[in-house]
Amino acid sequence: MKHRSLATLLMISAGAVASAAPPASSDPTEKPVTVTPETVKTSPLLTPWTGPYGGVPPFKSVRVDEFSAAFDLAIEQANQDIEAIANNPEPPTFENTLLALEMAGETLDRLETVFDVHASNLNVGPIPDIERAVSPKLSAHADSITQNRKLFARIESIHSDVFEKKTVELNDDARRLLDETHKDFIRMGARLSEADKAKLSQINSRLARLFTDFNQNVLEEEKGHVTWIDDESGLAGLSESAIESMAAAAKEKGGKSAYAVTNTRSSMDPFLTYAENRDLREKVWRNFYYRCDNGGQYDNKNIIREILHLRGQRAELLGYPTHAHWRMESTMAAQPEAAMELMMKVWHPAIARVADEVADMQRIADAEASAAGTPKIKIEPWDYRFYAEKVRKEKYDLDMAEVRPYLQLDKMREAMMYCAERLFDLQFERVSGLPTFHPDVTVYEVTRGGEHVGLFYLDPFAREGKRSGAWMTDYREQSGVGLSADDRSIPVSTPIVSNNSNFIASSGDGPILISWDDATTLFHEFGHALHGLSSRVRYPSQSGTNVARDFVEFPSQILEHWLSTPDVLSKFATHYETGEPMPADLLEKIQRSAKFNSGFETTEYLACAILDMKLHETDASEIDIRQFESEQLAAIGMPSELPMRHRLPHFSHLFSSDAYSAGYYSYLWSDALTADAAEMFEQSGGGYFDETVAGKLRDHVLSVGNTIDPAETYRAFRGRDVDTAALLRKRGFGSAE
């Protein structure tokens, strides 16, 4: 059973159970095909993938009405696979137990892949109801694995032979797979009594439903709330491309007014940055930041309280002080205290920097009020981005609106693929004819030296039913079972990965312009994709991004640094009208302002991470969500001029799964590695394109997956442990600056 069905299901942390494409045939005169267990058996949802490259996802053949029956059959088959392993009459060995477990449930793996893709990207029609029905079944299936007494006895016997009796020798990657699997089973309740196992299953089943409900509510709030603009005076300050996107959004939403700001971050951020109408900025801000906190049908506060209560019960049942201790046991930080120590080390200089940033903004706002003869204002959260841009212009003579015409989405895509080739010898070539789940999706074959490496799917645009943000997904994980331990050159199963974003499509035929932050996100997610594509391991559950939560962001965050390199900007940052490259003086201004607004960026993120940890370090099941937010933020000295990046009622990282619960700190932990690694490139002879350092990053980080402890992985790359002071230097904080 591959990682998707074992670890992902065990943690109930699939990023999303997904959406479905329309039936293959949409002819209204065609009689519907009755779905039965017999007809579904031959459905593309359950049969091995066909086509080139070792098979590809059959997106064009998906029938929504087959999902429910397909899941029933796939879960039944996966259960049979598990029972066959558990009841094997032969003495337990790595091959007939651990390796067999890696390969079990492949049909369910493929089905989940297709369903997850659709639920994350096309969550419309019957999909929400299917998701609600399926998630408890998947939870029960996961519990049936870790609670299988005979299966765990076999794993425990092999573990004893290898680590205690030392009568069996395994290669290093197999030893780690065995040890991590053994720990996972214990962490998920394998040693509980039968009565406690039943309690745990009830908790997990209820959590699975609550996660789905939380996520669906966020989608509905984003879909249902729009800020309409009738008067063109409300567009003052906005770029032509932003106005075109707002006009297109208005048409898509029914045309109540000429222009619309949708309730997504990709629409909100540029509006708050450039719109001169302060009242409209506040309206857009409140719409976005009070998602799922309106007391209505999609309010998530009661769901959060129940999730917190159940998480506390589960941790106690499993013998952990808190949910945070349970979740963090398998991370680099290992304990909540270690994560809090790093966060508070950065928090205090971050809020000190915010005070400086606000003082600069307030000075400009006061001067404008005096010049206009209007009442002075106090900087509020809906003002921060707007006045920050004025400060940037004053301090660095840089207006990010001047940068946007040079950031064409297609050119930025070319830029990130250029970096992949320069750094890791990976070539990307667009291919046609492969099935995709939406016309927006493009597919690229990835090669190295003419040899096939994998496939990369790119889905860049926002649409109804697509969850917000940006993410990377594995459609198929790399594996090389059967190769010798030291031969990682040719995987038996090549990876298929995707990047998904929410850029606003152009209303016309012109190029799509994106912000600097959007370009950074594009590079970030591509870093995850490269992590998956570069994997060269034997066992699928150890491949690519299947690493500790606080290590997985390291490859993605390090790739962000290449966006601002002169080599990339001079080649790919070209003006959308003239084709001229970005002027040298503008490039220099970008370099000089690299640490600008670092107080805001660090504080809005860290506030979320700190509250996440505080929520899960104690019993917070009876809290008033708004009161908890305000009291905890006040306790740590949160500046009133900016909000948390994600308020709790719509904080999907924490409550649409267990994935980032007590784990949002991971971005900071990984960024400590990133900052230190960036200095390694900067101090090398070749800078960010130094071949030796890039080779070490590929060979010691990207290719090894979870075959090695992440701390050892980093030491192999860097030659020493991480220097966390580099994190402060990167952000320009304190004496480390």
Phi, psi and omega in degrees: 000124184286172186305323183301318185273334181270281186296318182296314179291322181299323180270002185047046189235025173301131184309330174188144166269143211246197189254166184238142175287163177294162178306155182302324178250130178246018180289115184293343181273348182282134180291136180295145179272128179290131181270123176227162177306326181289317181290327182288334182303329181260009180293146174301341177293335186245344182270156179303145179296142180244177179102187183288174175061033180078016181099146181227158180301135186273055188302323183289344184258006184290133171245119181304320186288355179264349186301310186299310180295324179296319178296319179301315181291318182293321178294319177300316179295318179296321177298321177296320177300316181294316180297323179297321178291313184296326185259013177301124182289344180286152176303145183294132175227168177300318184292315185273000179235294183292313180293321177297323178295323176300324186266353182286154173069028183295326178296317178294322176304311183295318180297314179299322179303309182295318181292317179299318179300315182289321181292329179281334189243339183219050188280076183224174177062228184279355188301315179305318180291321177297318180299316180297325181283325186279323188302318176295328178294319178293323177298315179297321178297317179299316179296325181295337177282303185288341180263006179284108187299317182292320180296315180294326178298322178294315179298318181294323179295315179295319180299318179294318179299323185276314191259336182252300180287333181057038178266350180232134177252139177229156172296162185302317182292325178291321176301316181293319178301315179298311184295317180293321178295317178301314179296319180299317180297317178296316181297333181261011169101019183296334182262006178287160172292165180298323179295317180289328175298320179295320177298317180298318179297320178297317179297312182296322179295316179294320178299318180302318179292318181295320178301315180297315180298317179301311183296318179296323178296320178297316178300318181294320179294321179291325182284326190270342184252126180225141172264113181270141179234117181267316186271128181295345176296337177287353181263358183304132179096342184276150179285162179299319181293324178294319179295320178299318179295322178292324177294319178295320179297321179298317178297316181296327182271007174110357173068032177299325174223175184287332185225149181217139171254112181286163188270053178232157181296324182294337175268321184292312187305307180295328179294314180292337182280324190239340183292129183277339182283107186293321180297320178291323177301315180297319180297314179297317181299312182294321176304316185284312188280349176250023172302135177061023177222046184243005180074010183259202185299328186253021177290131187258002188296318178293324177298317180300314182299319180291321177300314180298319179298313182292323177297320177296317178299317181296315180300316179297317180299323183273358175090023180250146180301320182211169174300323181298318179295322179294312184293327190268357185302327184259017181258172176295320181292323175073321183227147177303325183298323180293319178294317180296323180299315179293318182297317182288333175298327180267330186301312186296313175294333179293313182287334173295321178293323177301319179301320177294317181297317180294321179300318178296318181292317181297323178299316179293317180298319179296318180296320178295318180296319179296317181294326182270351182069032180247161179300145177289151178247160169259135179301124178244169182306327180280357177259340193302307183297320183298311182280336175299322178295325177294322177293318179302318179296318182290316186280323188239004185052039183235122174249117183297342173295333176288336182279323186307319180299344180265356183251083176273134183306314181297321180290324178292326174297315177300323182296315183291326178288328174299317179297320179299323179287315181297320186275316192235010178058039177255127179253139180244124178231126182294137178237150180242165175092353178272144180293137175232163183272353179201148179300337179293339189279133173243153185236140181231135170275136180251128180229162172223117181059033180086352180265138180295132177252313182178191178237146179234121177257133181239121180236093193271342196253150175289151175199162177296134181091359178260131181292156185284169177088202180217148184200165175245144179228142170268121171275322175215133182269146179291143173204157181217044181303132180106343177283157175292160188300329184259010180251100180247021190281321185231105179288147177288319177248119182272148186284148169234120184230163178222154167243135180233132182226182181227047175291151180273119181293149178289147178280346180239206182264357184287170179294154179267121180262139182235163180278169177298318178298320178295320178296322177298317178297321178301313178294320180303307182294328177293330174299319174298317181299317179296326177299315178291320182289331185274355185299138177219072183233172181272319190254129186300327181288352176254004190275156169050241187274008179280059183237178180305143183303323182271010172248334189295335180279351180298307180298327180286319182288327180293326182291337178304330186295335184285340179302319187269007179287142179304324181299316181289313184294321181292331182272323192241345176272083182246146184294134187293341180260315186265338184078001180287142177292159178303130180300149182300322182291326177290320177299318180296320179297320178298317179298315184292333183262018187302327182263005180297140177066020181294334176297311179300309185298319181288317185290317181296327176286309186297326177303319178295314184294320180292315178295324174304311182293319179295323176300319190258002174270344183226177174277103183249021188288341182253014186285157165271119190301310180298317181295319178300313179304308186294319182291316181291322178294321177296322182296329180262004176079036180297125177298139183287345186279354178216154181261172164300151177295322179230115172286154188302320184297342176234023184277082187296329177307323186268327194236001172266357175188181174272356195308307184252009177294133188054029183219005181291341174300342188303326179298321179288317179300313178295326182290335173296318175296318182299313182298318179292319179293322179298321178295330176297316176296314184298327183271358180275167181292330183260008180062216184290348177249025178295123186294323182294313180293319178298322178296321177294321178297318179293311189283327185256348182236298189291326189270343191266350179054226181256029177283346183227145175304135185300327177295320177291323177303313182293320179297322179296324179285311190270338183087002180192176175288164182293142173261102185290344177297336178298330179297317178291322178296319181300322184268357177073036184257138167060205184291341180290347182296000000 
